[in-house]
Amino acid sequence: MKKLKLILCMTLGLLLFGAVGTQAAGKKPEMDRTKAIATLQVGFDYSDEELGALYDTGISYQELKNTCMHAFIANVPLQEIVDLRKKYGWTRIKFLLGLTPQKFYEGELQYKANRLYKIMGLDKEVSIKYMKLGFPSHQVKRAHYIARHCDVPVIEILNMKTRQIKWGDVAEQLGLPRDACMK
């Protein structure tokens, strides 16, 4: 009986350690199908059916996002990227499609600007301007949202945010509720 309890405890410990170890290693749980397809559809404009068919093949969300990104930037069908991916890594695919680092960077900016436009109605050129200044798209989004609720230019709001000063702190400094940029 003691031996059985010991084996059960060890097995449970291994199961728990394995789960904790996976989370600690930075692995995220896979996004559910509906959310994955909706998220990709907003940014890339591919049909739900096309994205769903690829997702249903067992491809991970991140792999599908990379596939969409490469197809979007190269302006080629998704299936072309899927076929290339069966043979090559992403670096080789970029080379074969003529996607220089500059072209890929500009394509990513277009994707992010499209997404910000669809989600929040932000002007694409303005979003790209701030992203080219080095601000990540999620910071541009939050700064725009805060700017809508106060009389401070977006660039000033972006410059207020630092690693030490969080978005809630920025909102409070501007006289807004702490969660003003989270809604």
C-alpha positions as CSV (number, residue, x, y, z in Angstrom):
1,M,0.0,0.0,0.0
2,K,2.8,2.4,0.9
3,K,4.6,1.5,-2.3
4,L,1.4,2.3,-4.3
5,K,1.0,5.7,-2.6
6,L,4.7,6.5,-3.3
7,I,4.3,5.6,-7.0
8,L,1.1,7.7,-7.2
9,C,2.7,10.7,-5.5
10,M,5.8,10.5,-7.8
11,T,3.6,10.2,-10.9
12,L,1.5,13.2,-9.7
13,G,4.7,15.1,-9.0
14,L,6.0,14.4,-12.5
15,L,2.8,15.4,-14.1
16,L,2.7,18.7,-12.1
17,F,6.4,19.3,-12.7
18,G,6.0,18.7,-16.4
19,A,3.1,21.2,-16.6
20,V,5.0,23.8,-14.6
21,G,8.1,23.1,-16.6
22,T,6.3,23.7,-19.9
23,Q,4.8,27.0,-18.7
24,A,8.2,28.0,-17.3
25,A,9.8,27.3,-20.6
26,G,7.6,30.0,-22.2
27,K,5.3,27.7,-24.1
28,K,1.9,29.2,-24.5
29,P,-1.2,27.1,-24.8
30,E,-2.5,26.9,-28.3
31,M,-5.1,29.5,-29.3
32,D,-8.6,28.1,-29.9
33,R,-9.6,27.7,-33.6
34,T,-12.3,30.4,-33.7
35,K,-10.1,33.1,-32.0
36,A,-7.0,32.1,-34.1
37,I,-9.0,32.4,-37.4
38,A,-10.7,35.7,-36.4
39,T,-7.4,37.2,-35.3
40,L,-5.6,36.3,-38.5
41,Q,-8.6,37.4,-40.7
42,V,-8.6,40.9,-39.2
43,G,-4.9,41.5,-39.9
44,F,-4.5,39.7,-43.3
45,D,-7.9,39.8,-45.0
46,Y,-7.8,36.1,-45.9
47,S,-11.1,34.3,-45.9
48,D,-12.3,32.4,-42.8
49,E,-12.6,29.3,-45.0
50,E,-9.0,29.4,-46.3
51,L,-7.6,30.1,-42.8
52,G,-9.8,27.4,-41.3
53,A,-8.7,24.8,-43.8
54,L,-5.1,25.5,-43.1
55,Y,-5.6,25.6,-39.3
56,D,-7.4,22.2,-39.5
57,T,-4.3,20.6,-41.0
58,G,-2.8,20.8,-37.5
59,I,-0.6,23.8,-38.2
60,S,0.1,25.9,-35.1
61,Y,-1.2,29.4,-34.8
62,Q,2.3,30.9,-34.9
63,E,3.2,28.9,-38.0
64,L,-0.1,30.0,-39.7
65,K,0.6,33.6,-38.8
66,N,4.1,33.4,-40.3
67,T,2.6,31.8,-43.4
68,C,0.1,34.6,-43.7
69,M,2.7,37.3,-43.0
70,H,5.0,36.0,-45.8
71,A,2.1,35.6,-48.3
72,F,0.8,39.1,-47.4
73,I,4.1,40.8,-47.8
74,A,5.1,38.9,-51.0
75,N,1.5,39.3,-52.4
76,V,1.3,35.6,-53.2
77,P,-1.4,33.0,-52.4
78,L,-1.2,31.3,-49.0
79,Q,-0.9,27.9,-50.6
80,E,2.3,29.0,-52.3
81,I,3.9,29.7,-48.9
82,V,2.5,26.4,-47.5
83,D,4.2,24.5,-50.4
84,L,7.5,26.4,-49.9
85,R,7.4,25.7,-46.2
86,K,7.2,22.0,-46.7
87,K,10.7,22.3,-48.2
88,Y,12.4,25.3,-46.7
89,G,12.9,27.4,-43.6
90,W,11.7,31.0,-43.3
91,T,15.1,32.5,-44.2
92,R,15.2,30.6,-47.5
93,I,11.6,31.4,-48.2
94,K,12.3,35.1,-47.8
95,F,15.1,34.8,-50.2
96,L,13.1,32.9,-52.8
97,L,10.3,35.5,-52.6
98,G,12.7,38.5,-52.8
99,L,11.8,39.7,-49.4
100,T,14.8,41.7,-48.2
101,P,14.9,42.7,-44.6
102,Q,13.7,46.2,-45.6
103,K,10.8,44.8,-47.6
104,F,9.8,42.5,-44.8
105,Y,10.0,45.3,-42.2
106,E,7.8,47.6,-44.4
107,G,5.3,44.7,-45.0
108,E,5.0,44.1,-41.3
109,L,4.4,47.8,-40.7
110,Q,1.6,47.7,-43.3
111,Y,0.1,44.6,-41.6
112,K,0.2,46.3,-38.2
113,A,-1.3,49.5,-39.6
114,N,-4.1,47.5,-41.3
115,R,-4.8,45.8,-38.0
116,L,-4.9,49.1,-36.1
117,Y,-7.2,50.6,-38.7
118,K,-9.6,47.7,-38.5
119,I,-9.6,47.4,-34.7
120,M,-9.6,51.1,-33.8
121,G,-10.1,53.1,-36.9
122,L,-6.6,54.6,-36.7
123,D,-5.1,56.3,-39.7
124,K,-2.7,53.9,-41.3
125,E,-0.1,56.6,-42.3
126,V,-0.1,58.1,-38.8
127,S,0.3,54.6,-37.2
128,I,3.2,53.8,-39.6
129,K,4.9,57.2,-38.8
130,Y,5.0,56.4,-35.1
131,M,6.0,52.8,-35.6
132,K,8.9,54.0,-37.8
133,L,10.0,56.2,-34.9
134,G,10.4,52.9,-33.0
135,F,7.2,52.6,-31.0
136,P,5.5,49.2,-31.1
137,S,2.0,48.9,-32.5
138,H,0.4,48.1,-29.2
139,Q,1.9,51.3,-27.7
140,V,0.7,53.3,-30.6
141,K,-2.8,51.8,-30.1
142,R,-2.9,52.7,-26.4
143,A,-1.5,56.2,-26.9
144,H,-4.1,56.9,-29.6
145,Y,-6.8,55.6,-27.3
146,I,-5.7,57.8,-24.4
147,A,-5.3,60.9,-26.7
148,R,-9.0,60.5,-27.6
149,H,-9.8,61.2,-24.0
150,C,-7.5,64.1,-23.3
151,D,-6.0,67.1,-25.0
152,V,-2.4,65.7,-25.3
153,P,-0.7,64.8,-28.6
154,V,-0.1,61.2,-29.3
155,I,3.7,61.6,-29.5
156,E,3.8,63.2,-26.0
157,I,1.8,60.3,-24.6
158,L,4.1,57.8,-26.3
159,N,7.1,59.6,-24.8
160,M,5.6,59.5,-21.3
161,K,5.5,55.7,-21.4
162,T,8.8,54.0,-20.2
163,R,9.7,50.6,-18.8
164,Q,9.3,52.0,-15.4
165,I,6.2,54.1,-16.1
166,K,3.3,51.8,-17.0
167,W,0.3,52.7,-19.0
168,G,-1.9,53.0,-15.9
169,D,0.6,55.6,-14.5
170,V,0.5,57.6,-17.8
171,A,-3.3,57.6,-17.7
172,E,-3.3,58.9,-14.1
173,Q,-0.7,61.6,-14.9
174,L,-3.2,62.8,-17.5
175,G,-6.1,62.8,-15.1
176,L,-7.7,59.7,-16.5
177,P,-8.7,56.5,-14.7
178,R,-5.8,54.0,-14.3
179,D,-7.5,51.6,-16.7
180,A,-8.3,54.2,-19.4
181,C,-6.1,52.6,-22.0
182,M,-7.2,49.1,-21.3
183,K,-10.8,49.4,-22.4
